[in-house]
Amino acid sequence: MAPKTEHLMSLRAVRQLRRTRVFYTGGVLLWAATSLWTGQTQPGSRQMWVSLLFLAVFTGLLAATSMWLRRLQATSGHQPAHHAAPRRATAPGHVNA
């Protein structure tokens, strides 16, 4: 059984990797749009190639982050903790009149 601090560290790592994945996804979308726009307005220009380079960098970072996140979730072996109280029907035990 893993120590409690190791479990907390893996939860923090998963949370941080999810945030990072969202950031990289935004970068991929931004640079894809920029590359498309620059490619249409100035095909073959330096700006288009720089946009494509940044698109490739963010795509690689997104792929690496997704792979690390998948690997971390596979090693944890369980679902993340739910902090909300469970929903259960409460039967009225005693009614005050």
TIRO-2110 file (N, C-alpha, C; in Angstrom, 1 decimal):
// TIRO-2110
0.8, -1.2, 0.0, N, 1, A
0.0, 0.0, 0.0, CA, 1, A
0.9, 1.2, 0.0, C, 1, A
0.5, 2.2, -0.8, N, 2, A
1.3, 3.4, -1.0, CA, 2, A
1.2, 4.3, 0.3, C, 2, A
2.2, 5.0, 0.6, N, 3, A
2.1, 6.0, 1.7, CA, 3, A
1.1, 7.1, 1.4, C, 3, A
0.5, 7.7, 2.4, N, 4, A
-0.5, 8.7, 2.2, CA, 4, A
0.1, 10.0, 1.4, C, 4, A
1.3, 10.3, 1.7, N, 5, A
1.9, 11.5, 1.1, CA, 5, A
2.1, 11.2, -0.4, C, 5, A
2.4, 10.0, -0.8, N, 6, A
2.6, 9.6, -2.2, CA, 6, A
1.3, 9.7, -2.9, C, 6, A
0.2, 9.3, -2.3, N, 7, A
-1.1, 9.4, -2.9, CA, 7, A
-1.5, 10.9, -3.1, C, 7, A
-1.2, 11.8, -2.1, N, 8, A
-1.5, 13.2, -2.3, CA, 8, A
-0.7, 13.8, -3.3, C, 8, A
0.5, 13.4, -3.5, N, 9, A
1.4, 14.0, -4.5, CA, 9, A
0.9, 13.6, -5.9, C, 9, A
0.4, 12.3, -6.0, N, 10, A
-0.1, 11.9, -7.3, CA, 10, A
-1.4, 12.6, -7.7, C, 10, A
-2.2, 12.9, -6.7, N, 11, A
-3.4, 13.7, -6.9, CA, 11, A
-3.1, 15.1, -7.4, C, 11, A
-2.1, 15.7, -6.7, N, 12, A
-1.7, 17.0, -7.1, CA, 12, A
-1.1, 17.0, -8.5, C, 12, A
-0.3, 16.0, -8.8, N, 13, A
0.3, 15.9, -10.1, CA, 13, A
-0.8, 15.8, -11.2, C, 13, A
-1.8, 15.0, -10.9, N, 14, A
-2.9, 14.8, -11.9, CA, 14, A
-3.6, 16.1, -12.1, C, 14, A
-3.9, 16.8, -11.0, N, 15, A
-4.6, 18.1, -11.1, CA, 15, A
-3.8, 19.1, -11.9, C, 15, A
-2.5, 19.2, -11.6, N, 16, A
-1.6, 20.1, -12.3, CA, 16, A
-1.5, 19.8, -13.8, C, 16, A
-1.4, 18.5, -14.1, N, 17, A
-1.3, 18.1, -15.5, CA, 17, A
-2.6, 18.4, -16.3, C, 17, A
-3.7, 18.3, -15.6, N, 18, A
-5.0, 18.6, -16.3, CA, 18, A
-5.0, 20.1, -16.6, C, 18, A
-4.6, 20.9, -15.7, N, 19, A
-4.5, 22.4, -15.9, CA, 19, A
-3.6, 22.7, -17.1, C, 19, A
-2.4, 22.0, -17.0, N, 20, A
-1.4, 22.2, -18.1, CA, 20, A
-2.0, 21.8, -19.4, C, 20, A
-2.7, 20.7, -19.5, N, 21, A
-3.2, 20.2, -20.7, CA, 21, A
-4.2, 21.2, -21.3, C, 21, A
-5.0, 21.8, -20.4, N, 22, A
-6.0, 22.8, -20.9, CA, 22, A
-5.2, 24.0, -21.5, C, 22, A
-4.2, 24.4, -20.9, N, 23, A
-3.4, 25.5, -21.4, CA, 23, A
-2.8, 25.2, -22.7, C, 23, A
-2.2, 24.0, -22.9, N, 24, A
-1.6, 23.6, -24.1, CA, 24, A
-2.6, 23.4, -25.2, C, 24, A
-3.8, 22.9, -24.9, N, 25, A
-4.9, 22.8, -25.8, CA, 25, A
-5.3, 24.2, -26.4, C, 25, A
-5.3, 25.2, -25.5, N, 26, A
-5.6, 26.6, -25.9, CA, 26, A
-4.5, 27.1, -26.8, C, 26, A
-3.2, 26.7, -26.5, N, 27, A
-2.1, 27.1, -27.4, CA, 27, A
-2.2, 26.5, -28.8, C, 27, A
-2.5, 25.2, -28.8, N, 28, A
-2.7, 24.5, -30.1, CA, 28, A
-3.8, 25.2, -30.9, C, 28, A
-4.9, 25.5, -30.3, N, 29, A
-6.0, 26.1, -31.0, CA, 29, A
-5.6, 27.5, -31.5, C, 29, A
-4.9, 28.3, -30.7, N, 30, A
-4.5, 29.6, -31.0, CA, 30, A
-3.5, 29.6, -32.2, C, 30, A
-2.5, 28.7, -32.1, N, 31, A
-1.5, 28.7, -33.2, CA, 31, A
-2.0, 28.0, -34.4, C, 31, A
-3.0, 27.1, -34.3, N, 32, A
-3.6, 26.6, -35.5, CA, 32, A
-4.4, 27.7, -36.3, C, 32, A
-5.1, 28.5, -35.5, N, 33, A
-5.9, 29.6, -36.1, CA, 33, A
-4.9, 30.6, -36.8, C, 33, A
-3.9, 30.9, -36.0, N, 34, A
-2.9, 31.9, -36.5, CA, 34, A
-2.2, 31.3, -37.8, C, 34, A
-1.8, 30.1, -37.7, N, 35, A
-1.2, 29.5, -38.9, CA, 35, A
-2.1, 29.5, -40.1, C, 35, A
-3.3, 29.1, -39.9, N, 36, A
-4.3, 29.1, -41.0, CA, 36, A
-4.5, 30.5, -41.6, C, 36, A
-4.7, 31.5, -40.7, N, 37, A
-4.9, 32.9, -41.2, CA, 37, A
-3.6, 33.4, -41.9, C, 37, A
-2.5, 33.2, -41.3, N, 38, A
-1.2, 33.7, -41.9, CA, 38, A
-0.9, 32.9, -43.2, C, 38, A
-1.2, 31.7, -43.3, N, 39, A
-1.0, 30.9, -44.5, CA, 39, A
-1.9, 31.4, -45.6, C, 39, A
-3.1, 31.9, -45.3, N, 40, A
-4.0, 32.4, -46.3, CA, 40, A
-3.7, 33.8, -46.8, C, 40, A
-3.2, 34.6, -45.8, N, 41, A
-2.9, 36.0, -46.2, CA, 41, A
-1.5, 36.2, -46.7, C, 41, A
-0.5, 35.4, -46.1, N, 42, A
0.9, 35.6, -46.6, CA, 42, A
1.5, 34.2, -46.7, C, 42, A
1.1, 33.4, -47.7, N, 43, A
1.6, 32.1, -47.9, CA, 43, A
3.1, 32.1, -48.1, C, 43, A
3.8, 31.2, -47.4, N, 44, A
5.3, 31.1, -47.5, CA, 44, A
6.1, 32.1, -46.8, C, 44, A
5.4, 33.0, -46.0, N, 45, A
6.2, 34.0, -45.3, CA, 45, A
6.8, 33.5, -44.1, C, 45, A
7.7, 34.3, -43.5, N, 46, A
8.4, 33.9, -42.3, CA, 46, A
7.4, 33.7, -41.1, C, 46, A
6.4, 34.6, -41.1, N, 47, A
5.4, 34.6, -40.0, CA, 47, A
4.6, 33.3, -40.1, C, 47, A
4.3, 32.8, -41.3, N, 48, A
3.6, 31.5, -41.4, CA, 48, A
4.4, 30.4, -40.8, C, 48, A
5.7, 30.4, -41.2, N, 49, A
6.6, 29.3, -40.7, CA, 49, A
6.8, 29.3, -39.2, C, 49, A
6.9, 30.5, -38.6, N, 50, A
7.0, 30.7, -37.2, CA, 50, A
5.7, 30.2, -36.5, C, 50, A
4.6, 30.5, -37.1, N, 51, A
3.3, 30.0, -36.5, CA, 51, A
3.2, 28.5, -36.6, C, 51, A
3.6, 27.9, -37.7, N, 52, A
3.7, 26.5, -37.8, CA, 52, A
4.6, 25.8, -36.8, C, 52, A
5.8, 26.5, -36.5, N, 53, A
6.7, 26.0, -35.5, CA, 53, A
6.1, 26.0, -34.2, C, 53, A
5.4, 27.1, -33.8, N, 54, A
4.8, 27.2, -32.5, CA, 54, A
3.6, 26.1, -32.4, C, 54, A
2.9, 25.9, -33.5, N, 55, A
1.9, 24.9, -33.5, CA, 55, A
2.5, 23.5, -33.2, C, 55, A
3.6, 23.2, -33.9, N, 56, A
4.3, 21.9, -33.6, CA, 56, A
4.8, 21.8, -32.2, C, 56, A
5.3, 22.9, -31.6, N, 57, A
5.8, 22.8, -30.2, CA, 57, A
4.6, 22.6, -29.3, C, 57, A
3.5, 23.3, -29.4, N, 58, A
2.4, 23.1, -28.5, CA, 58, A
1.7, 21.8, -28.7, C, 58, A
1.7, 21.3, -29.9, N, 59, A
1.2, 20.0, -30.2, CA, 59, A
2.0, 18.9, -29.5, C, 59, A
3.3, 19.0, -29.6, N, 60, A
4.2, 18.1, -28.9, CA, 60, A
4.1, 18.1, -27.4, C, 60, A
4.0, 19.4, -26.8, N, 61, A
3.8, 19.5, -25.4, CA, 61, A
2.4, 18.9, -24.9, C, 61, A
1.4, 19.1, -25.7, N, 62, A
0.1, 18.6, -25.4, CA, 62, A
0.1, 17.0, -25.4, C, 62, A
0.8, 16.5, -26.4, N, 63, A
0.9, 15.0, -26.5, CA, 63, A
1.7, 14.5, -25.3, C, 63, A
2.8, 15.1, -25.0, N, 64, A
3.6, 14.6, -23.8, CA, 64, A
2.8, 14.7, -22.5, C, 64, A
2.1, 15.8, -22.3, N, 65, A
1.3, 16.0, -21.1, CA, 65, A
0.1, 15.0, -21.0, C, 65, A
-0.5, 14.7, -22.2, N, 66, A
-1.6, 13.8, -22.2, CA, 66, A
-1.1, 12.4, -21.9, C, 66, A
0.1, 12.0, -22.4, N, 67, A
0.7, 10.7, -22.1, CA, 67, A
1.1, 10.6, -20.6, C, 67, A
1.7, 11.6, -20.1, N, 68, A
2.0, 11.6, -18.6, CA, 68, A
0.8, 11.5, -17.8, C, 68, A
-0.3, 12.2, -18.1, N, 69, A
-1.5, 12.1, -17.4, CA, 69, A
-2.1, 10.8, -17.5, C, 69, A
-2.2, 10.2, -18.6, N, 70, A
-2.7, 8.8, -18.8, CA, 70, A
-1.9, 7.8, -18.0, C, 70, A
-0.6, 8.0, -18.0, N, 71, A
0.3, 7.0, -17.2, CA, 71, A
0.1, 7.2, -15.7, C, 71, A
-0.1, 8.4, -15.3, N, 72, A
-0.3, 8.7, -13.8, CA, 72, A
-1.6, 8.1, -13.4, C, 72, A
-2.7, 8.3, -14.2, N, 73, A
-4.0, 7.8, -13.8, CA, 73, A
-4.0, 6.3, -13.9, C, 73, A
-3.2, 5.6, -14.7, N, 74, A
-3.2, 4.2, -14.8, CA, 74, A
-2.5, 3.6, -13.6, C, 74, A
-1.5, 4.3, -13.1, N, 75, A
-0.7, 3.8, -11.9, CA, 75, A
-1.5, 4.0, -10.6, C, 75, A
-2.3, 5.0, -10.6, N, 76, A
-3.1, 5.3, -9.3, CA, 76, A
-4.1, 4.1, -9.0, C, 76, A
-4.7, 3.6, -10.1, N, 77, A
-5.5, 2.4, -10.0, CA, 77, A
-6.9, 2.7, -9.3, C, 77, A
-7.3, 3.9, -9.1, N, 78, A
-8.6, 4.1, -8.6, CA, 78, A
-9.1, 5.5, -9.1, C, 78, A
-10.4, 5.7, -8.8, N, 79, A
-11.1, 6.9, -9.2, CA, 79, A
-10.7, 8.0, -8.3, C, 79, A
-10.7, 9.3, -8.8, N, 80, A
-10.4, 10.4, -7.9, CA, 80, A
-11.4, 10.6, -6.8, C, 80, A
-11.0, 11.1, -5.7, N, 81, A
-11.9, 11.3, -4.5, CA, 81, A
-13.0, 12.3, -4.9, C, 81, A
-14.2, 12.0, -4.4, N, 82, A
-15.3, 12.9, -4.6, CA, 82, A
-15.5, 13.5, -3.2, C, 82, A
-15.5, 14.9, -3.2, N, 83, A
-15.6, 15.6, -2.0, CA, 83, A
-17.0, 15.9, -1.6, C, 83, A
-18.0, 15.7, -2.4, N, 84, A
-19.4, 16.0, -2.1, CA, 84, A
-19.9, 14.9, -1.2, C, 84, A
-20.9, 15.2, -0.4, N, 85, A
-21.5, 14.2, 0.4, CA, 85, A
-22.4, 13.3, -0.5, C, 85, A
-22.4, 12.0, -0.2, N, 86, A
-23.2, 11.1, -1.0, CA, 86, A
-24.7, 11.4, -0.9, C, 86, A
-25.4, 11.1, -2.0, N, 87, A
-26.8, 11.4, -2.0, CA, 87, A
-27.5, 10.1, -1.6, C, 87, A
-28.2, 10.2, -0.5, N, 88, A
-29.0, 9.0, 0.0, CA, 88, A
-30.3, 9.5, 0.5, C, 88, A
-31.3, 8.7, 0.3, N, 89, A
-32.6, 9.1, 0.8, CA, 89, A
-32.7, 8.9, 2.3, C, 89, A
-33.2, 9.9, 3.0, N, 90, A
-33.3, 9.8, 4.4, CA, 90, A
-34.8, 9.6, 4.7, C, 90, A
-35.0, 8.6, 5.4, N, 91, A
-36.4, 8.2, 5.9, CA, 91, A
-36.7, 9.1, 7.1, C, 91, A
-37.9, 9.6, 7.2, N, 92, A
-38.2, 10.4, 8.4, CA, 92, A
-38.3, 9.5, 9.6, C, 92, A
-37.5, 9.7, 10.5, N, 93, A
-37.4, 8.9, 11.7, CA, 93, A
-38.5, 9.3, 12.7, C, 93, A
-38.6, 10.6, 13.0, N, 94, A
-39.5, 11.1, 14.0, CA, 94, A
-40.0, 12.4, 13.5, C, 94, A
-41.3, 12.6, 13.6, N, 95, A
-41.9, 13.9, 13.1, CA, 95, A
-42.4, 14.6, 14.4, C, 95, A
-41.9, 15.8, 14.6, N, 96, A
-42.4, 16.6, 15.7, CA, 96, A
-43.8, 17.2, 15.3, C, 96, A
-44.7, 17.1, 16.2, N, 97, A
-46.0, 17.7, 16.0, CA, 97, A
-46.3, 18.9, 16.8, C, 97, A
END
